[in-house]
Amino acid sequence: SRGYRLTATSVLPVSKTSLVYGSDDGGRTCHYDNEEVIKMMDKCGEILNLKPHCVTDKNILIRAPCDIEVHQGRDGRFYVLDTGTS
């Protein structure tokens, strides 16, 4: 017998319109739309000892990679995606 292989992929309740923090276009535009998420991300950045830095020409200060994505899903929960740097 050759055995079995299982591949699993999560399906998240997010879409292009659910982005509330970060960027989905490589940092050209930055979403900064949800006060609750801004406070949570600032707290996470403090814990990780990340210095806030300015992104875009709007002088938005974030404590994460500029192309991080935080979505508010259809279920009301927040999902942090694309946390890596390139």
C-alpha positions as a Markdown table, in Angstrom:
| # | Residue | x | y | z |
|---|---|---|---|---|
| 1 | Ser | 0.0 | 0.0 | 0.0 |
| 2 | Arg | 1.2 | 3.5 | -0.8 |
| 3 | Gly | -0.7 | 5.2 | 2.0 |
| 4 | Tyr | -2.7 | 8.4 | 2.0 |
| 5 | Arg | -2.0 | 12.1 | 1.8 |
| 6 | Leu | -4.2 | 14.8 | 3.3 |
| 7 | Thr | -3.9 | 18.4 | 2.3 |
| 8 | Ala | -5.9 | 20.9 | 4.3 |
| 9 | Thr | -6.5 | 24.6 | 3.6 |
| 10 | Ser | -8.3 | 27.0 | 5.9 |
| 11 | Val | -11.1 | 29.0 | 4.5 |
| 12 | Leu | -11.3 | 32.3 | 6.4 |
| 13 | Pro | -14.4 | 34.6 | 6.4 |
| 14 | Val | -12.5 | 37.5 | 4.9 |
| 15 | Ser | -12.6 | 39.4 | 1.6 |
| 16 | Lys | -11.0 | 42.3 | -0.2 |
| 17 | Thr | -13.4 | 44.6 | 1.6 |
| 18 | Ser | -12.8 | 43.3 | 5.1 |
| 19 | Leu | -9.3 | 44.8 | 5.4 |
| 20 | Val | -9.2 | 47.3 | 8.4 |
| 21 | Tyr | -5.4 | 47.6 | 9.1 |
| 22 | Gly | -2.4 | 47.4 | 6.9 |
| 23 | Ser | -2.0 | 47.0 | 3.2 |
| 24 | Asp | -2.9 | 44.5 | 0.5 |
| 25 | Asp | -1.0 | 46.2 | -2.3 |
| 26 | Gly | 2.6 | 46.2 | -1.0 |
| 27 | Gly | 2.3 | 49.4 | 1.0 |
| 28 | Arg | 1.0 | 51.7 | -1.7 |
| 29 | Thr | -2.2 | 52.3 | 0.4 |
| 30 | Cys | -2.6 | 51.7 | 4.1 |
| 31 | His | -5.9 | 50.9 | 5.8 |
| 32 | Tyr | -6.1 | 52.3 | 9.3 |
| 33 | Asp | -9.9 | 52.2 | 9.8 |
| 34 | Asn | -10.6 | 50.4 | 13.1 |
| 35 | Glu | -9.7 | 52.0 | 16.5 |
| 36 | Glu | -10.0 | 48.7 | 18.3 |
| 37 | Val | -7.5 | 47.0 | 15.9 |
| 38 | Ile | -5.1 | 50.0 | 16.1 |
| 39 | Lys | -5.0 | 49.7 | 19.9 |
| 40 | Met | -4.5 | 45.9 | 19.7 |
| 41 | Met | -1.7 | 46.2 | 17.1 |
| 42 | Asp | 0.0 | 49.0 | 19.2 |
| 43 | Lys | -0.1 | 46.7 | 22.2 |
| 44 | Cys | 1.3 | 43.8 | 20.3 |
| 45 | Gly | 4.1 | 46.0 | 18.9 |
| 46 | Glu | 5.0 | 47.2 | 22.4 |
| 47 | Ile | 5.2 | 43.6 | 23.6 |
| 48 | Leu | 7.5 | 42.7 | 20.7 |
| 49 | Asn | 9.5 | 45.9 | 21.2 |
| 50 | Leu | 8.7 | 47.2 | 17.7 |
| 51 | Lys | 9.2 | 50.9 | 17.1 |
| 52 | Pro | 6.3 | 52.7 | 15.3 |
| 53 | His | 7.2 | 53.8 | 11.8 |
| 54 | Cys | 5.5 | 56.1 | 9.3 |
| 55 | Val | 3.9 | 54.6 | 6.2 |
| 56 | Thr | 2.4 | 56.3 | 3.2 |
| 57 | Asp | 2.1 | 60.1 | 2.8 |
| 58 | Lys | -0.7 | 60.2 | 5.4 |
| 59 | Asn | 1.9 | 60.0 | 8.2 |
| 60 | Ile | 0.2 | 56.8 | 9.6 |
| 61 | Leu | 2.3 | 55.2 | 12.4 |
| 62 | Ile | 2.1 | 51.4 | 12.6 |
| 63 | Arg | 4.1 | 48.9 | 14.6 |
| 64 | Ala | 4.2 | 46.1 | 12.0 |
| 65 | Pro | 5.4 | 45.5 | 8.5 |
| 66 | Cys | 3.6 | 47.9 | 6.2 |
| 67 | Asp | 2.1 | 45.1 | 4.1 |
| 68 | Ile | 0.6 | 43.2 | 7.1 |
| 69 | Glu | -3.2 | 42.6 | 6.7 |
| 70 | Val | -5.7 | 42.6 | 9.6 |
| 71 | His | -9.2 | 41.8 | 8.5 |
| 72 | Gln | -12.5 | 41.9 | 10.4 |
| 73 | Gly | -14.2 | 38.7 | 9.3 |
| 74 | Arg | -17.8 | 38.2 | 8.6 |
| 75 | Asp | -17.9 | 36.4 | 12.0 |
| 76 | Gly | -16.7 | 39.6 | 13.8 |
| 77 | Arg | -13.3 | 38.2 | 14.7 |
| 78 | Phe | -10.0 | 39.7 | 13.6 |
| 79 | Tyr | -7.6 | 37.8 | 11.4 |
| 80 | Val | -3.9 | 38.8 | 11.0 |
| 81 | Leu | -2.5 | 37.7 | 7.6 |
| 82 | Asp | 0.8 | 38.3 | 5.7 |
| 83 | Thr | 2.9 | 38.9 | 8.7 |
| 84 | Gly | 6.2 | 38.2 | 7.0 |
| 85 | Thr | 8.6 | 40.8 | 5.6 |
| 86 | Ser | 10.0 | 40.6 | 2.2 |
